[in-house]
Amino acid sequence: MTDLDDLTSVYSSQVHAVRTQITKFGEAYWDSMPNYRASAVEEMIDALVPRVTAGQLRIADLTRAYLARCAHELGWKLVVPQLDKADILGARGVDPRTVYRRPAVDVYKALSDGKPVEQAVSEGRLRLTQLIGGDAQLAKVHASRQVMRAYPDTGSYYRRVLTGRENCGLCVVASTQRYYKEDLLPIHPGCDCDVQPLPPGAAGQQVIDEDRLEQVHKIAAERLGEADRGGRTPDYRKLIRVEAHGEYGATLTWAEPKAPKQSGTADKA
């Protein structure tokens, strides 16, 4: 899948550039605010929300073009649908002004809890960064879903592609499986995974490679207290589950808490 991998790499870099540009603007604006009173927050929202929505539409356009090219490389003939922009921008189901008021609410809450101003502002900044990243990823997911619905039956499956920038254990484990397009890309806070359609010959296979196998074993050992090293392609789906989030939709989470660490040492033979 070298050609598809090359396409995915270029697409991933383009989306990352858009996401980074918006994030840097938001963080710089937050850092430059004279205070976090209501009037200053509304000015921030006025400046930020149009940039976020423009970024979402740009990411959606990049996603549409990328998945159309993937289909071409795989020999699938299809009419790529025009994007439903209302679906892209309304993915959360919440007014974006309300969404981007939340970092300030976090500041007020932290201050009311007695935290220092610097810590309260830092918590608000982190929330802002997470919101921007979440909106960028939602645009990718919703655009992917719209385009992949036009794929033929032979294009019903995809794999989750790690970018190497934000990938946590959840993403690494999830990337070892193949998925049906109607269950497209459950996400989590900070997620930046990409989608790559699977050719018919690979659609029935578990997706894993040598470089990732040891990483997955380590995550399994950390979460479960043990790893299944007996098989070439161990099934670690029991590690994760998908929950419904009110705004993000399908969301990845760990199925169980971490296994407690063993105390003491074993007797030597």
Backbone torsions as a table, in degrees:
resi	resn	phi	psi	omega
1	MET	NA	33.9	-175.9
2	THR	-58.8	-45.0	-178.9
3	ASP	-62.0	-43.1	177.8
4	LEU	-64.7	-39.8	179.2
5	ASP	-62.2	-39.8	177.8
6	ASP	-64.2	-43.5	177.7
7	LEU	-60.6	-44.5	-178.8
8	THR	-63.6	-39.6	-179.4
9	SER	-63.0	-45.1	179.0
10	VAL	-64.4	-46.5	179.1
11	TYR	-59.6	-44.8	-179.1
12	SER	-59.6	-41.9	179.0
13	SER	-64.6	-39.3	179.9
14	GLN	-65.9	-45.1	179.5
15	VAL	-65.2	-41.2	179.4
16	HIS	-61.0	-38.5	179.3
17	ALA	-62.9	-41.8	178.5
18	VAL	-64.9	-48.0	-178.5
19	ARG	-61.0	-42.4	-179.1
20	THR	-65.2	-41.5	-179.3
21	GLN	-60.5	-45.7	-179.5
22	ILE	-67.4	-42.1	-179.0
23	THR	-62.2	-45.0	179.6
24	LYS	-62.8	-39.8	177.4
25	PHE	-61.9	-48.1	-178.5
26	GLY	-61.2	-44.8	-179.3
27	GLU	-66.4	-40.9	179.3
28	ALA	-65.1	-40.8	178.5
29	TYR	-63.3	-45.6	180.0
30	TRP	-58.5	-44.6	-178.4
31	ASP	-66.6	-25.5	-176.5
32	SER	-91.4	-4.5	-176.0
33	MET	-67.6	134.1	-179.0
34	PRO	-69.6	-28.0	177.2
35	ASN	-161.2	179.5	-177.1
36	TYR	-122.4	32.4	175.0
37	ARG	-74.2	168.5	-172.4
38	ALA	-55.7	-44.1	-176.5
39	SER	-64.2	-41.4	179.1
40	ALA	-67.5	-37.1	179.6
41	VAL	-66.3	-40.8	178.7
42	GLU	-64.4	-35.9	176.3
43	GLU	-65.3	-39.9	176.6
44	MET	-61.4	-44.0	-179.9
45	ILE	-62.0	-42.1	178.0
46	ASP	-58.0	-38.7	-177.8
47	ALA	-80.0	-34.8	-170.6
48	LEU	-87.5	-44.5	-172.5
49	VAL	-57.3	-45.0	178.0
50	PRO	-60.0	-34.0	178.7
51	ARG	-71.4	-38.5	177.7
52	VAL	-64.0	-46.9	-178.4
53	THR	-65.3	-38.5	176.3
54	ALA	-63.4	-39.7	177.8
55	GLY	-65.2	-39.7	177.2
56	GLN	-60.1	-44.2	-179.5
57	LEU	-67.8	-36.0	177.3
58	ARG	-65.4	-44.0	178.4
59	ILE	-63.1	-40.4	178.4
60	ALA	-62.5	-42.5	178.3
61	ASP	-63.4	-42.6	178.0
62	LEU	-62.4	-39.6	-179.8
63	THR	-65.6	-43.4	178.5
64	ARG	-59.8	-47.6	-179.0
65	ALA	-64.3	-40.5	-179.7
66	TYR	-63.4	-48.7	-177.7
67	LEU	-70.0	-29.6	174.3
68	ALA	-66.0	-41.3	178.8
69	ARG	-67.5	-38.4	176.4
70	CYS	-59.1	-44.7	179.4
71	ALA	-60.2	-41.5	178.6
72	HIS	-62.2	-44.8	-179.7
73	GLU	-62.4	-31.2	-179.3
74	LEU	-88.4	0.6	176.8
75	GLY	79.3	20.7	179.6
76	TRP	-93.6	128.7	177.0
77	LYS	-96.2	125.2	180.0
78	LEU	-156.8	158.1	172.1
79	VAL	-94.9	112.8	-177.5
80	VAL	-74.4	122.1	-176.3
81	PRO	-69.8	151.3	170.0
82	GLN	-68.7	146.4	-176.7
83	LEU	-73.4	141.2	172.1
84	ASP	-85.0	97.2	-174.5
85	LYS	-64.7	-32.5	178.6
86	ALA	-63.0	-37.1	177.5
87	ASP	-67.1	-39.6	179.9
88	ILE	-65.1	-50.8	-174.6
89	LEU	-77.7	-22.1	-179.6
90	GLY	-101.9	21.8	-174.2
91	ALA	-58.8	-37.5	-179.1
92	ARG	-74.8	-28.5	-174.0
93	GLY	76.3	18.1	-178.6
94	VAL	-133.6	139.7	177.2
95	ASP	-55.2	127.2	-178.5
96	PRO	-59.7	-27.3	177.2
97	ARG	-65.9	-36.9	176.2
98	THR	-66.3	-42.1	-179.8
99	VAL	-59.7	-47.9	-173.9
100	TYR	-85.6	6.9	168.0
101	ARG	-89.0	-15.3	-175.5
102	ARG	-62.9	-37.6	177.4
103	PRO	-57.6	-39.1	177.8
104	ALA	-67.1	-39.0	177.2
105	VAL	-60.5	-38.2	177.0
106	ASP	-63.3	-38.5	177.2
107	VAL	-62.0	-48.8	-179.0
108	TYR	-60.6	-40.7	-179.5
109	LYS	-65.3	-43.4	-179.9
110	ALA	-63.2	-41.2	178.4
111	LEU	-64.8	-40.5	179.3
112	SER	-66.9	-23.5	176.7
113	ASP	-84.3	1.0	177.2
114	GLY	88.3	12.6	179.7
115	LYS	-77.6	151.8	177.5
116	PRO	-61.9	154.7	-178.7
117	VAL	-56.9	-44.3	-177.5
118	GLU	-59.6	-41.4	179.7
119	GLN	-68.7	-40.2	179.3
120	ALA	-61.9	-44.3	179.7
121	VAL	-65.7	-38.7	178.5
122	SER	-64.0	-39.3	178.1
123	GLU	-65.8	-38.8	176.8
124	GLY	-65.3	-38.9	179.1
125	ARG	-63.7	-43.6	178.5
126	LEU	-61.3	-41.7	178.9
127	ARG	-61.8	-41.2	179.1
128	LEU	-60.7	-46.5	179.1
129	THR	-59.6	-43.1	-179.7
130	GLN	-65.6	-38.4	179.7
131	LEU	-65.3	-43.1	178.8
132	ILE	-62.4	-46.3	178.6
133	GLY	-62.1	-39.1	178.5
134	GLY	-64.4	-41.6	178.7
135	ASP	-66.5	-37.3	177.2
136	ALA	-63.9	-43.5	-179.1
137	GLN	-69.4	-37.4	177.2
138	LEU	-61.8	-38.6	177.7
139	ALA	-61.9	-41.7	178.3
140	LYS	-63.0	-46.2	-177.6
141	VAL	-64.5	-47.4	-177.0
142	HIS	-68.4	-37.7	176.8
143	ALA	-66.6	-41.4	178.1
144	SER	-60.4	-43.3	-179.3
145	ARG	-62.3	-42.9	-179.4
146	GLN	-61.9	-44.3	-177.0
147	VAL	-72.5	-43.5	-174.1
148	MET	-70.9	-18.3	173.4
149	ARG	-65.0	-22.2	178.3
150	ALA	-87.3	-6.5	178.6
151	TYR	-66.0	151.5	176.2
152	PRO	-69.9	171.8	179.8
153	ASP	-58.8	-30.0	178.6
154	THR	-71.1	-11.4	178.8
155	GLY	-111.2	42.7	-174.1
156	SER	-88.6	-8.2	-174.7
157	TYR	-124.5	154.5	-179.4
158	TYR	-144.7	166.5	173.0
159	ARG	-119.6	155.8	178.1
160	ARG	-89.1	125.5	-175.7
161	VAL	-106.7	123.9	177.7
162	LEU	-77.9	139.1	178.3
163	THR	-92.0	-22.0	-177.1
164	GLY	86.9	0.4	-178.5
165	ARG	-98.8	-49.6	-174.3
166	GLU	-115.8	3.5	-168.1
167	ASN	-65.1	124.2	174.9
168	CYS	-105.3	-177.7	-179.3
169	GLY	-58.4	-36.8	178.4
170	LEU	-57.3	-47.7	-178.1
171	CYS	-66.3	-40.4	-177.7
172	VAL	-62.5	-46.6	179.2
173	VAL	-65.1	-44.0	-179.2
174	ALA	-62.4	-28.9	-177.0
175	SER	-73.1	-7.8	-180.0
176	THR	-85.2	-3.1	-176.3
177	GLN	-112.8	162.0	170.0
178	ARG	-104.7	150.4	-170.9
179	TYR	-130.2	153.1	176.4
180	TYR	-83.5	141.4	-172.5
181	LYS	-63.9	-24.5	178.9
182	GLU	-74.3	-13.3	177.9
183	ASP	-111.0	50.2	-164.2
184	LEU	-70.6	119.4	163.2
185	LEU	46.3	72.0	167.8
186	PRO	-57.3	140.5	-175.4
187	ILE	-118.3	-175.6	174.1
188	HIS	-156.7	164.8	-179.9
189	PRO	-54.9	128.3	-179.7
190	GLY	90.5	-5.5	-176.0
191	CYS	-66.6	138.9	173.6
192	ASP	-137.9	23.5	-179.1
193	CYS	-60.6	152.7	176.2
194	ASP	-107.7	171.5	179.3
195	VAL	-114.7	137.9	172.8
196	GLN	-135.2	121.9	178.9
197	PRO	-63.9	146.1	179.4
198	LEU	-98.2	133.9	174.4
199	PRO	-65.9	156.9	-176.0
200	PRO	-51.7	-38.1	-177.5
201	GLY	-67.1	-21.8	-178.2
202	ALA	-105.0	-4.9	-172.6
203	ALA	-65.9	-24.8	-178.8
204	GLY	-96.1	5.8	-175.2
205	GLN	-105.3	149.1	169.6
206	GLN	-69.8	143.4	-174.6
207	VAL	-102.6	110.4	178.7
208	ILE	-157.7	151.6	177.1
209	ASP	-132.0	168.3	-174.7
210	GLU	-60.6	-39.0	-177.0
211	ASP	-64.1	-30.2	-175.8
212	ARG	-93.5	-20.4	-172.9
213	LEU	-58.0	-47.9	-178.8
214	GLU	-65.9	-36.5	177.7
215	GLN	-61.9	-41.8	179.4
216	VAL	-67.1	-40.1	177.0
217	HIS	-57.9	-43.0	-178.7
218	LYS	-65.0	-41.2	178.4
219	ILE	-63.9	-42.4	179.3
220	ALA	-62.5	-42.5	179.5
221	ALA	-63.5	-37.8	179.5
222	GLU	-68.1	-40.5	-177.3
223	ARG	-80.2	-40.9	-172.0
224	LEU	-102.2	-17.9	-174.5
225	GLY	89.7	-4.1	178.3
226	GLU	-157.2	163.7	178.3
227	ALA	-132.1	149.6	178.1
228	ASP	-91.3	88.5	-179.2
229	ARG	-92.6	4.5	-177.0
230	GLY	-79.8	-21.9	-175.8
231	GLY	-109.5	154.5	177.2
232	ARG	-68.5	-38.1	-179.4
233	THR	-130.0	76.6	-178.1
234	PRO	-62.7	145.5	-179.0
235	ASP	-97.3	106.2	-178.4
236	TYR	-105.5	24.7	-179.4
237	ARG	-61.8	-25.1	179.6
238	LYS	-66.2	-14.6	179.3
239	LEU	-72.2	-30.5	-172.5
240	ILE	-124.3	158.9	173.6
241	ARG	-143.8	164.5	179.8
242	VAL	-111.1	128.0	177.4
243	GLU	-116.9	157.7	178.3
244	ALA	-90.8	121.0	177.0
245	HIS	-102.7	141.6	-175.5
246	GLY	-59.8	-28.6	-178.7
247	GLU	-114.3	-41.1	-176.7
248	TYR	-83.5	-12.9	-177.2
249	GLY	78.1	-137.3	-179.8
250	ALA	-63.9	124.2	-172.9
251	THR	-131.0	134.0	178.2
252	LEU	-76.8	142.0	172.8
253	THR	-151.5	164.1	176.1
254	TRP	-73.8	140.1	-178.5
255	ALA	-71.0	-34.7	-178.1
256	GLU	-139.5	156.5	174.2
257	PRO	-65.4	164.8	178.6
258	LYS	-58.1	144.6	173.5
259	ALA	-67.8	139.5	179.8
260	PRO	-63.7	144.2	178.6
261	LYS	-69.8	142.9	178.7
262	GLN	-74.6	131.9	178.6
263	SER	-95.6	153.2	178.4
264	GLY	79.7	-179.2	179.7
265	THR	-124.7	151.8	-179.6
266	ALA	-76.7	151.0	177.1
267	ASP	-66.7	139.2	178.1
268	LYS	-78.4	145.7	179.7
269	ALA	-73.9	NA	NA
